[in-house]
Amino acid sequence: MLQTSVEGVSLDPAVTGGVALVLAIGLTAAWTLAFYR
């Protein structure tokens, strides 16, 4: 299911979802650290 080389597809929905998930987790972690300091 994991493809290292993307042929003809600029943005795979799975990749987009993964990036969005990582960004959301990163933002949540940043906010948590900022609040608990």
HUWO-V896512 format. One record per pair of residues at least 24 apart in sequence whose C-alpha atoms are under 10 Angstrom apart, sorted by the first residue. I is the first residue (numbers start at 0). J is the second residue. Records with the same first field share a line. If there is no record, write none. Layout:
I: J  J
This chain:
none
